[in-house]
Structures are given as structure tokens and as C-alpha cells.
Amino acid sequence: MYVNGGMIPVFLLYRNLHLTNTFWVYVIPGAVSAFNMLVLRTYMQGLPDSLEESAQLDGAGYMTVFIKIISPLCKPVYATVALFVAVGQWNSWFDAMLYNRMKDEYTTLQYELMKLLSSVMQQSGSADNMKAVSGNAITPTSIRAAATIVTMLPIVCLYPFLQRYFVAGLTIGGVKE
């Protein structure tokens, strides 16, 4: 959890799992992380054992108990982990550069904005290129500020809908009776 295997072994692993140049390279590695598994495990251990015991007395097997009883009760922690993964991958431009550079349809907004900012920085050498039609200067700082607002807006709009699950998922695992 604390020490990564390194860039080259991780790339080779993703390539051998056929995750490169696919959309799934954004979903699977982020969802199956040690931190997310600890959050899920802590939440599930906080659920009362009597729920599982009563279902087993009624004849339910382990998979039935998990699918019909435990999993519906875990909606808050599922939403919390989904929010962690979504925000983490939303801000990740490096993954798109390493794993999906061959396919333009799988690049992320952050990667496209990074390419835009690097091209603006290359063109900012001459003052004539920075003049707009109205005569105002377009600086790399103003483009960076606009890019920050554009990338922040979808997450800010999504968070209020997931906030109740997020707060419930984080607080229920921390209180023990």
C-alpha cells in the first residue's frame, strides 16, 4: 500500500493484463487498491453479525447472504469508494499519457489540458502570439486558471449528489459500540 512496484513493472503488468489502450486501465487499478479494500472491510465488519446469522438460519448460503443482505447495506461505502476512484482518475493525466497514448478516444480531460498548457507555454515566447483580437494579452496563467475551472466544475456538480453516501460511508466504520 505504501511502496509502489515502480513504473516499469506496473506498465508491464497492465500490458500483460491487456489493460493498455483500453478504458479499463482507469477503472480496475483504482478500484482494486489496498486502501479501498480496507475501507470496504472496515465498513462490512461494522455491520451486525446477527443479520448474517439469521439469514443462514433461514437457509441462505454465503453468496445469497452477501448479494441480498450485505451488499445492499454497503451502498454508502460503495459510493465512497466510487467517489475516491472517480476523483483520483479525474485528476490523473499521467495514466493517460503512459497507458492510452495510442488511442485518442481514451484520453482524459486532464491529459488534453496538459497538452494545451504545454503548447501555450511553448508559444508564449513571443509577445505577438499572445495578443487576442481585442488587443488583450492571453497569458499562460489565464489559460491555466480557465483550465482549472473547467476541470473542477464536473466534480463540484457531482459531489452534492454523493455527499450523503460519502459522509455515511466514512463515519459508520469509525464508530464502534
TIGU-853583 format. One record per residue (C-alpha): residue number from 1; x, y, z. Coordinates in steps of 0.05 Angstrom, whole numbers. Example, Ala and Ser with C-alpha at 12.3 -4.5 7.8 and 13.67 -1.06 7.14 Angstrom:
BEGIN
{n:1	c1:246	c2:-90	c3:156}
{n:2	c1:273	c2:-21	c3:143}
END
This chain:
BEGIN
{n:1	c1:0	c2:0	c3:0}
{n:2	c1:56	c2:48	c3:16}
{n:3	c1:110	c2:26	c3:-33}
{n:4	c1:93	c2:22	c3:-106}
{n:5	c1:126	c2:-31	c3:-150}
{n:6	c1:154	c2:22	c3:-197}
{n:7	c1:133	c2:50	c3:-264}
{n:8	c1:162	c2:-4	c3:-309}
{n:9	c1:135	c2:-65	c3:-271}
{n:10	c1:66	c2:-33	c3:-266}
{n:11	c1:67	c2:-18	c3:-341}
{n:12	c1:88	c2:-89	c3:-357}
{n:13	c1:33	c2:-116	c3:-312}
{n:14	c1:-20	c2:-73	c3:-345}
{n:15	c1:5	c2:-93	c3:-414}
{n:16	c1:4	c2:-167	c3:-396}
{n:17	c1:-67	c2:-159	c3:-369}
{n:18	c1:-86	c2:-125	c3:-435}
{n:19	c1:-107	c2:-61	c3:-400}
{n:20	c1:-65	c2:-14	c3:-441}
{n:21	c1:-102	c2:25	c3:-496}
{n:22	c1:-169	c2:8	c3:-463}
{n:23	c1:-217	c2:46	c3:-419}
{n:24	c1:-209	c2:-5	c3:-363}
{n:25	c1:-139	c2:19	c3:-345}
{n:26	c1:-174	c2:77	c3:-310}
{n:27	c1:-225	c2:35	c3:-272}
{n:28	c1:-194	c2:-31	c3:-249}
{n:29	c1:-127	c2:-10	c3:-218}
{n:30	c1:-160	c2:47	c3:-179}
{n:31	c1:-218	c2:5	c3:-154}
{n:32	c1:-176	c2:-53	c3:-131}
{n:33	c1:-128	c2:-17	c3:-85}
{n:34	c1:-107	c2:-35	c3:-15}
{n:35	c1:-137	c2:29	c3:14}
{n:36	c1:-205	c2:16	c3:-18}
{n:37	c1:-205	c2:-56	c3:6}
{n:38	c1:-191	c2:-32	c3:77}
{n:39	c1:-248	c2:18	c3:74}
{n:40	c1:-296	c2:-36	c3:48}
{n:41	c1:-272	c2:-87	c3:100}
{n:42	c1:-278	c2:-38	c3:158}
{n:43	c1:-349	c2:-20	c3:137}
{n:44	c1:-371	c2:-93	c3:130}
{n:45	c1:-341	c2:-111	c3:197}
{n:46	c1:-384	c2:-57	c3:229}
{n:47	c1:-448	c2:-90	c3:205}
{n:48	c1:-483	c2:-132	c3:257}
{n:49	c1:-467	c2:-207	c3:255}
{n:50	c1:-540	c2:-223	c3:272}
{n:51	c1:-560	c2:-205	c3:200}
{n:52	c1:-516	c2:-259	c3:171}
{n:53	c1:-534	c2:-309	c3:225}
{n:54	c1:-609	c2:-300	c3:217}
{n:55	c1:-604	c2:-308	c3:141}
{n:56	c1:-564	c2:-371	c3:149}
{n:57	c1:-615	c2:-399	c3:197}
{n:58	c1:-668	c2:-387	c3:144}
{n:59	c1:-626	c2:-429	c3:96}
{n:60	c1:-588	c2:-376	c3:56}
{n:61	c1:-518	c2:-393	c3:32}
{n:62	c1:-458	c2:-347	c3:37}
{n:63	c1:-467	c2:-317	c3:-33}
{n:64	c1:-541	c2:-305	c3:-21}
{n:65	c1:-526	c2:-270	c3:45}
{n:66	c1:-474	c2:-226	c3:12}
{n:67	c1:-515	c2:-209	c3:-50}
{n:68	c1:-583	c2:-199	c3:-17}
{n:69	c1:-566	c2:-173	c3:52}
{n:70	c1:-494	c2:-147	c3:59}
{n:71	c1:-486	c2:-114	c3:-9}
{n:72	c1:-549	c2:-71	c3:-6}
{n:73	c1:-527	c2:-47	c3:63}
{n:74	c1:-460	c2:-27	c3:34}
{n:75	c1:-486	c2:26	c3:-14}
{n:76	c1:-455	c2:83	c3:26}
{n:77	c1:-386	c2:52	c3:25}
{n:78	c1:-393	c2:34	c3:-49}
{n:79	c1:-409	c2:106	c3:-65}
{n:80	c1:-350	c2:129	c3:-22}
{n:81	c1:-301	c2:84	c3:-59}
{n:82	c1:-331	c2:103	c3:-126}
{n:83	c1:-321	c2:177	c3:-108}
{n:84	c1:-248	c2:164	c3:-87}
{n:85	c1:-234	c2:127	c3:-152}
{n:86	c1:-270	c2:178	c3:-196}
{n:87	c1:-235	c2:238	c3:-166}
{n:88	c1:-168	c2:202	c3:-167}
{n:89	c1:-175	c2:183	c3:-240}
{n:90	c1:-206	c2:250	c3:-259}
{n:91	c1:-142	c2:285	c3:-236}
{n:92	c1:-95	c2:235	c3:-267}
{n:93	c1:-63	c2:257	c3:-332}
{n:94	c1:-2	c2:214	c3:-324}
{n:95	c1:-41	c2:149	c3:-331}
{n:96	c1:-69	c2:172	c3:-398}
{n:97	c1:0	c2:191	c3:-422}
{n:98	c1:30	c2:124	c3:-403}
{n:99	c1:-25	c2:74	c3:-418}
{n:100	c1:-71	c2:105	c3:-470}
{n:101	c1:-28	c2:149	c3:-513}
{n:102	c1:-41	c2:109	c3:-576}
{n:103	c1:-116	c2:118	c3:-575}
{n:104	c1:-143	c2:190	c3:-574}
{n:105	c1:-213	c2:168	c3:-555}
{n:106	c1:-189	c2:143	c3:-487}
{n:107	c1:-150	c2:205	c3:-465}
{n:108	c1:-175	c2:244	c3:-405}
{n:109	c1:-193	c2:317	c3:-400}
{n:110	c1:-132	c2:328	c3:-355}
{n:111	c1:-86	c2:299	c3:-408}
{n:112	c1:-116	c2:343	c3:-462}
{n:113	c1:-110	c2:404	c3:-418}
{n:114	c1:-37	c2:387	c3:-402}
{n:115	c1:-23	c2:384	c3:-477}
{n:116	c1:-58	c2:451	c3:-486}
{n:117	c1:-18	c2:483	c3:-430}
{n:118	c1:47	c2:456	c3:-456}
{n:119	c1:32	c2:484	c3:-526}
{n:120	c1:13	c2:551	c3:-496}
{n:121	c1:78	c2:553	c3:-456}
{n:122	c1:117	c2:539	c3:-520}
{n:123	c1:82	c2:595	c3:-557}
{n:124	c1:88	c2:645	c3:-500}
{n:125	c1:159	c2:662	c3:-521}
{n:126	c1:138	c2:718	c3:-568}
{n:127	c1:91	c2:773	c3:-545}
{n:128	c1:59	c2:778	c3:-615}
{n:129	c1:29	c2:708	c3:-608}
{n:130	c1:-4	c2:726	c3:-542}
{n:131	c1:-47	c2:784	c3:-569}
{n:132	c1:-120	c2:769	c3:-577}
{n:133	c1:-167	c2:801	c3:-627}
{n:134	c1:-189	c2:853	c3:-576}
{n:135	c1:-117	c2:871	c3:-560}
{n:136	c1:-115	c2:839	c3:-491}
{n:137	c1:-59	c2:792	c3:-474}
{n:138	c1:-74	c2:719	c3:-464}
{n:139	c1:-22	c2:693	c3:-415}
{n:140	c1:-7	c2:622	c3:-395}
{n:141	c1:-31	c2:639	c3:-325}
{n:142	c1:-100	c2:659	c3:-350}
{n:143	c1:-106	c2:595	c3:-392}
{n:144	c1:-84	c2:554	c3:-331}
{n:145	c1:-138	c2:588	c3:-289}
{n:146	c1:-191	c2:574	c3:-341}
{n:147	c1:-169	c2:502	c3:-347}
{n:148	c1:-173	c2:494	c3:-271}
{n:149	c1:-245	c2:519	c3:-271}
{n:150	c1:-264	c2:474	c3:-329}
{n:151	c1:-236	c2:411	c3:-297}
{n:152	c1:-263	c2:427	c3:-228}
{n:153	c1:-335	c2:440	c3:-250}
{n:154	c1:-359	c2:368	c3:-263}
{n:155	c1:-333	c2:342	c3:-196}
{n:156	c1:-364	c2:401	c3:-159}
{n:157	c1:-431	c2:386	c3:-193}
{n:158	c1:-427	c2:312	c3:-177}
{n:159	c1:-406	c2:317	c3:-104}
{n:160	c1:-472	c2:343	c3:-74}
{n:161	c1:-509	c2:282	c3:-100}
{n:162	c1:-458	c2:234	c3:-69}
{n:163	c1:-445	c2:273	c3:-5}
{n:164	c1:-495	c2:236	c3:38}
{n:165	c1:-465	c2:169	c3:18}
{n:166	c1:-395	c2:196	c3:26}
{n:167	c1:-405	c2:221	c3:97}
{n:168	c1:-443	c2:158	c3:118}
{n:169	c1:-391	c2:113	c3:88}
{n:170	c1:-334	c2:146	c3:124}
{n:171	c1:-366	c2:155	c3:192}
{n:172	c1:-400	c2:87	c3:202}
{n:173	c1:-335	c2:48	c3:201}
{n:174	c1:-302	c2:93	c3:253}
{n:175	c1:-353	c2:85	c3:310}
{n:176	c1:-353	c2:20	c3:348}
{n:177	c1:-403	c2:3	c3:404}
END
